């Protein structure tokens, strides 16, 4: 995979990406003459105003007491705050909702296609054990997920550490994510359009504070946006594949051996329903789907030498 979750950047990039299903494009006008930037605030930013508005938007009152305290601790004095640029995307609404609630399905698709070392294994409802395959390991918890007709808000808490060549010493810390999304109309083909804004608060422990602020901060900021962009491009491909070849995506779901059987069946049903013209029955097209999905992230030479089944 060209955009890999390198090192500590996974603390933001991986966590944000796991909750994001998007087709990335430039910020553009939406209904009523408002831009996406106007709807959510500014684009990518580490500024005080953006941080203040993100903290204010955090739904702390709806959290369990222990979760609220954990979130407030990070919000008080984060090592690094970053608002990622607003993303505009098209996606079947049902697939979007299900993927947001079950990010492990997307990660297991990457594993099956051989395009990523990332692992995200459920340990309880709304809780996951994660690894980026490059030195970052930890846990991810969903603290709050509010859904309305106007979109939704998610708060995720990641806790873990990094050991690898990017840092002379092991690093540990926490990352609090505020993910906000809302519909913005429909594309020309009728597919729902959405906008998503991610605010990340990184809290490094001990020696990691100085390493992050003095050395790794520029890399974390750049790689987080880059990784998210590449992952969203994959999600765009998957969403389009579900609409064009729902039977192929349904077959792919049967290979997700790390996913609960009931969730695999639900994902397969959603893929079938996404096709506007009914289920595709062309067996050749269905068999070629995995290679088509992987082609952007696996070099052509590797695709020729590896058989994707």
C-alpha positions in Angstrom: 0.0 0.0 0.0 1.6 3.3 -1.1 0.3 5.3 1.8 1.2 3.2 4.8 0.6 3.9 8.5 4.2 4.9 9.3 5.0 4.9 13.0 3.5 7.3 15.4 1.4 9.0 12.7 -0.9 6.0 13.1 -2.0 7.6 16.4 -4.0 10.1 14.3 -4.0 8.6 10.8 -5.1 5.1 11.7 -7.7 6.1 14.2 -9.2 8.8 12.0 -9.2 6.6 9.0 -11.0 3.7 10.7 -14.0 5.9 11.2 -14.0 7.4 7.8 -15.7 6.3 4.6 -15.1 8.9 1.9 -14.4 9.9 -1.7 -11.9 12.7 -1.3 -12.2 15.8 -3.4 -11.5 19.5 -3.1 -13.6 21.6 -0.8 -16.6 22.8 -2.9 -19.8 24.8 -2.7 -22.9 23.1 -1.2 -26.6 23.9 -0.8 -27.4 27.4 0.2 -24.1 28.8 -1.1 -22.2 27.7 2.0 -18.9 26.0 1.6 -17.9 22.9 3.5 -15.3 25.0 5.3 -18.0 27.4 6.4 -20.2 24.5 7.7 -17.5 23.0 9.8 -15.0 25.9 10.5 -11.7 26.1 8.7 -9.8 23.4 6.8 -6.6 21.8 8.1 -5.5 23.8 11.2 -3.7 23.6 14.5 -5.0 27.0 15.5 -6.4 28.1 18.9 -9.8 28.9 17.5 -10.2 25.6 15.7 -9.1 23.8 18.9 -11.5 25.8 21.0 -14.5 25.1 18.7 -13.7 21.4 18.6 -13.5 21.2 22.4 -16.8 22.9 22.7 -18.4 20.5 20.2 -17.3 17.5 22.1 -20.4 15.8 23.5 -19.0 15.2 27.0 -22.4 15.3 28.7 -23.5 12.2 26.9 -20.5 10.1 28.0 -20.1 7.8 30.9 -18.4 9.4 33.8 -15.0 7.6 33.4 -15.0 8.3 29.6 -15.8 12.0 30.2 -12.9 12.3 32.6 -10.5 10.6 30.2 -11.6 13.0 27.4 -11.3 16.1 29.5 -7.8 15.2 30.6 -6.6 15.1 27.0 -8.6 18.3 26.1 -7.0 20.3 28.9 -3.4 20.2 27.6 -2.8 18.1 24.5 0.7 17.7 23.1 -0.6 18.2 19.6 -4.0 19.3 18.2 -4.9 19.0 14.5 -8.0 19.6 12.5 -7.8 17.6 9.3 -9.2 19.2 6.1 -12.9 18.7 5.5 -13.6 15.8 3.2 -16.4 15.7 0.6 -17.5 12.2 -0.4 -20.2 10.1 -2.0 -21.3 6.9 -0.4 -24.3 4.7 0.0 -25.8 5.8 3.4 -26.4 2.3 4.7 -22.8 1.3 3.9 -21.5 4.4 5.5 -23.4 3.9 8.7 -22.4 0.3 9.0 -18.7 1.0 8.2 -18.6 3.7 10.8 -20.0 1.3 13.4 -17.8 -1.6 12.3 -14.4 -0.3 11.0 -12.9 -3.7 11.5 -14.6 -4.9 8.3 -12.8 -2.3 6.2 -9.5 -3.2 7.8 -10.0 -6.9 7.2 -10.7 -6.2 3.6 -7.3 -4.6 3.4 -5.8 -7.8 4.9 -7.5 -10.0 2.4 -6.4 -7.9 -0.5 -2.8 -7.8 0.8 -2.5 -4.0 0.8 -2.0 -3.2 4.5 -0.5 -4.6 7.7 -3.0 -2.8 9.8 -5.0 -5.0 12.3 -8.1 -3.9 14.1 -9.6 -6.7 16.2 -12.9 -6.2 18.2 -12.5 -7.1 21.9 -16.0 -5.9 23.0 -18.8 -3.7 21.5 -17.2 -0.4 20.5 -13.7 -1.6 21.5 -10.8 -2.8 19.4 -7.2 -3.9 19.7 -5.1 -2.2 17.0 -1.7 -2.5 15.3 -0.4 -0.7 12.3 2.3 -3.3 11.5 5.1 -0.7 11.7 5.5 -0.3 15.5 2.3 1.2 16.8 0.0 -0.9 19.0 -2.8 -0.1 21.3 -6.5 0.0 21.9 -9.4 2.0 20.4 -12.7 2.8 22.1 -15.9 4.5 21.0 -16.8 6.9 23.7 -19.9 8.4 22.0 -21.8 8.0 18.8 -24.7 10.3 18.2 -26.9 9.9 15.0 -29.4 12.4 13.7 -31.2 13.1 10.4 -28.5 15.8 9.9 -25.6 13.4 10.3 -23.7 12.3 13.3 -20.9 12.8 15.8 -18.4 10.2 17.0 -15.8 10.4 19.7 -13.0 7.8 19.7 -10.2 7.3 22.2 -7.0 5.6 21.2 -4.3 4.6 23.7 -1.1 2.8 22.9 2.6 3.2 22.0 5.2 3.2 19.3 8.6 1.4 19.1 10.6 1.8 16.0 13.2 3.7 14.0 11.4 7.1 14.0 12.1 7.6 17.7 15.2 6.9 19.8 13.0 5.7 22.7 9.6 4.0 22.9 6.7 6.4 22.9 3.3 6.1 24.5 0.2 8.3 24.7 -3.5 8.8 23.9 -5.4 10.2 20.9 -8.9 11.7 21.2 -10.8 12.1 18.0 -14.0 14.1 17.2 -15.5 12.9 14.0 -18.5 14.9 12.6 -20.3 14.1 9.4 -23.5 15.2 7.6 -25.3 14.8 4.3 -24.8 17.6 1.7 -27.1 16.5 -1.1 -26.8 13.9 -3.9 -24.4 13.3 -6.7 -25.5 13.2 -10.4 -26.1 9.5 -10.1 -28.3 9.9 -7.0 -25.7 8.6 -4.6 -25.8 10.5 -1.3 -23.0 13.0 -0.6 -21.6 13.7 2.8 -19.1 16.0 4.4 -16.8 14.9 7.3 -14.6 16.8 9.7 -12.0 15.1 12.0 -10.4 16.9 15.0 -7.5 15.0 16.7 -6.0 15.7 20.1 -2.7 13.8 20.7 -1.4 13.5 24.3 2.1 12.0 24.5 3.5 10.7 27.7 6.8 11.6 29.4 9.7 11.9 27.0 7.4 11.5 24.1 6.1 15.1 24.6 9.5 16.6 23.6 10.1 14.2 20.8 6.7 14.9 19.3 6.8 18.6 19.6 10.3 19.1 18.4 10.9 16.4 15.9 7.8 14.4 14.8 5.0 17.0 14.7 5.5 18.1 11.1 5.6 14.4 10.0 2.5 13.5 12.0 0.5 16.4 10.5 1.5 15.6 6.9 1.3 11.9 7.1 -2.1 11.9 8.8 -3.7 13.9 6.0 -1.9 11.8 3.4 -2.8 8.5 4.9 -6.4 9.5 5.4 -6.6 10.7 1.7 -5.3 7.3 0.5 -7.6 5.3 2.7 -10.6 7.4 1.6 -9.7 6.7 -2.0 -9.9 3.0 -1.2 -13.3 3.5 0.4 -14.5 5.3 -2.7 -13.5 2.3 -4.8 -15.3 -0.1 -2.4 -18.4 2.0 -2.4 -18.4 2.2 -6.2 -17.8 -1.5 -6.5 -20.8 -2.2 -4.2 -23.0 -0.1 -6.5 -21.6 -1.6 -9.8 -21.0 -5.2 -8.7 -22.8 -6.0 -5.5 -22.4 -9.7 -6.0 -18.6 -9.3 -6.2 -18.4 -7.4 -2.9 -20.8 -9.9 -1.4 -18.4 -12.7 -2.3 -15.5 -10.7 -0.9 -17.3 -10.5 2.4 -17.2 -14.3 2.7 -13.4 -14.1 2.9 -13.4 -11.8 5.9 -12.5 -14.6 8.4 -11.7 -12.3 11.2 -15.2 -10.8 11.2 -18.2 -12.1 13.1 -20.5 -14.2 10.8 -23.5 -12.0 11.5 -21.6 -8.9 10.5 -20.3 -10.5 7.4 -23.8 -11.4 6.4 -25.1 -7.9 7.1 -22.2 -6.4 5.0 -23.0 -8.7 2.1 -26.7 -7.8 2.3 -25.9 -4.1 2.2 -23.6 -4.6 -0.8 -26.4 -6.4 -2.7 -28.8 -3.6 -1.9 -26.4 -0.9 -3.1 -26.7 -2.0 -6.7 -29.4 0.1 -8.4 -30.0 -2.5 -11.1 -30.1 -5.6 -9.0 -27.4 -8.2 -8.3 -24.6 -8.6 -10.8 -24.4 -12.2 -11.9 -21.3 -12.0 -14.1 -18.9 -14.5 -12.5 -15.8 -13.2 -14.3 -16.5 -9.6 -13.1 -17.0 -10.9 -9.6 -13.7 -12.8 -9.6 -11.8 -9.8 -10.9 -13.1 -7.5 -8.2 -10.4 -8.1 -5.5 -7.6 -7.3 -8.0 -9.4 -4.2 -9.2 -9.8 -2.9 -5.6 -6.1 -3.6 -4.8 -4.6 -2.2 -8.0 -4.2 1.4 -6.8 -2.2 0.3 -3.7 -0.2 -2.7 -5.1 2.4 -2.1 -7.8 1.6 -3.6 -11.2 4.6 -5.9 -11.1 3.4 -7.3 -7.7 -0.1 -7.8 -9.1 1.3 -9.9 -11.9 3.3 -12.1 -9.6 0.8 -12.5 -6.8 -2.5 -14.4 -7.1 -5.3 -12.6 -5.2 -8.0 -15.2 -4.3 
